[in-house]
Amino acid sequence: MRATLLAGFLISTALPANAAEQMAARGVGAGSCAEYGQFYKTDPRGTDRIYTSWAQGFMSGWNFSTLPKYRELATKSVDAQMQHIRLYCDAHPLVPFVSAVMDLYISLPERRISN
């Protein structure tokens, strides 16, 4: 129940106040690293479940958009990926969470699908 309430709150705080507002990202990734840090202090496990899911989906989608080149997500465990994101967010609290995910993404080795 607590995780469901947290998920609803996180998602609602990331939505634009004005429907006409333009955004390149939606969901928790559109919020700041500082917001992520505050939620993490309150409920680390629940926050990581939500933000990890968003980050994995974002990076997977980005990979599909760049095929036949892609970044090898499996070179770091999900725990190591979230550690990378936490460290980035700690150092850059005012940037959007998606910036931390992109920093992780570009740190991963690039591969090419071979035919």
C-alpha positions as CSV (number, residue, x, y, z in Angstrom):
1,M,0.0,0.0,0.0
2,R,2.8,2.4,0.9
3,A,4.6,1.7,-2.4
4,T,1.4,2.3,-4.3
5,L,0.8,5.6,-2.6
6,L,4.4,6.6,-3.2
7,A,4.1,5.7,-6.9
8,G,1.0,7.8,-7.3
9,F,2.6,10.7,-5.6
10,L,5.8,10.5,-7.6
11,I,4.0,10.2,-10.9
12,S,1.6,13.1,-10.1
13,T,4.5,15.4,-9.1
14,A,6.2,14.8,-12.4
15,L,3.2,15.8,-14.6
16,P,3.1,19.3,-16.0
17,A,0.8,21.8,-14.2
18,N,-0.4,23.1,-17.6
19,A,-1.4,20.7,-20.3
20,A,0.0,23.0,-23.0
21,E,3.5,22.8,-21.4
22,Q,5.9,21.0,-23.6
23,M,8.1,18.2,-22.1
24,A,10.6,15.9,-23.6
25,A,10.1,13.4,-20.8
26,R,7.2,12.2,-18.7
27,G,7.0,10.4,-15.4
28,V,9.4,10.4,-12.5
29,G,12.4,10.9,-14.8
30,A,11.1,14.5,-15.6
31,G,11.6,15.4,-11.9
32,S,14.8,16.7,-10.5
33,C,17.6,14.7,-8.8
34,A,16.8,16.5,-5.6
35,E,13.2,15.2,-5.7
36,Y,14.6,11.7,-6.3
37,G,16.9,12.2,-3.3
38,Q,14.1,13.3,-1.0
39,F,11.9,10.3,-2.0
40,Y,14.9,8.0,-1.6
41,K,15.5,9.2,2.0
42,T,11.8,8.5,2.8
43,D,11.6,5.0,1.2
44,P,14.8,3.8,-0.5
45,R,13.4,0.4,-1.7
46,G,10.1,1.8,-3.0
47,T,11.8,4.7,-4.7
48,D,14.4,2.6,-6.3
49,R,11.7,0.2,-7.7
50,I,9.9,3.1,-9.4
51,Y,12.9,5.0,-10.6
52,T,14.8,1.9,-11.7
53,S,11.8,0.8,-13.8
54,W,11.6,4.3,-15.4
55,A,15.4,4.3,-16.1
56,Q,15.5,0.8,-17.6
57,G,12.5,1.6,-19.8
58,F,14.1,4.9,-20.9
59,M,17.4,3.3,-21.8
60,S,15.8,0.4,-23.5
61,G,13.7,2.8,-25.6
62,W,16.8,4.9,-26.4
63,N,18.6,1.7,-27.5
64,F,15.7,0.8,-29.9
65,S,15.8,4.3,-31.4
66,T,19.5,4.0,-32.2
67,L,19.6,0.5,-33.7
68,P,21.7,-1.1,-35.1
69,K,24.0,0.6,-32.5
70,Y,23.0,0.3,-28.9
71,R,24.5,0.5,-25.4
72,E,25.0,-2.8,-23.6
73,L,22.8,-2.4,-20.5
74,A,23.9,-5.8,-19.1
75,T,27.5,-4.7,-18.5
76,K,26.5,-3.3,-15.1
77,S,24.1,-4.8,-12.7
78,V,20.9,-2.9,-12.1
79,D,22.2,-2.2,-8.5
80,A,25.4,-0.8,-10.0
81,Q,23.4,1.3,-12.5
82,M,21.3,2.8,-9.7
83,Q,24.5,3.5,-7.6
84,H,25.8,5.4,-10.6
85,I,22.6,7.4,-10.8
86,R,22.6,8.1,-7.1
87,L,26.2,9.4,-7.2
88,Y,25.4,11.6,-10.2
89,C,22.2,13.0,-8.5
90,D,24.1,13.6,-5.3
91,A,26.6,15.7,-7.2
92,H,23.9,17.4,-9.4
93,P,20.7,17.9,-7.4
94,L,19.2,20.6,-9.6
95,V,19.3,18.7,-12.9
96,P,16.5,16.5,-14.1
97,F,16.7,12.8,-13.1
98,V,16.8,11.9,-16.8
99,S,20.2,13.6,-17.0
100,A,21.6,11.1,-14.4
101,V,20.1,8.3,-16.5
102,M,21.7,9.7,-19.7
103,D,25.1,10.0,-17.9
104,L,24.8,6.3,-17.0
105,Y,23.7,5.4,-20.5
106,I,26.7,7.0,-22.2
107,S,29.0,5.3,-19.8
108,L,28.0,1.9,-21.1
109,P,29.9,0.3,-23.9
110,E,28.5,0.8,-27.4
111,R,27.7,-2.3,-29.5
112,R,26.5,-3.0,-33.0
113,I,24.1,-5.7,-34.0
114,S,25.9,-7.9,-36.4
115,N,24.1,-9.5,-39.4
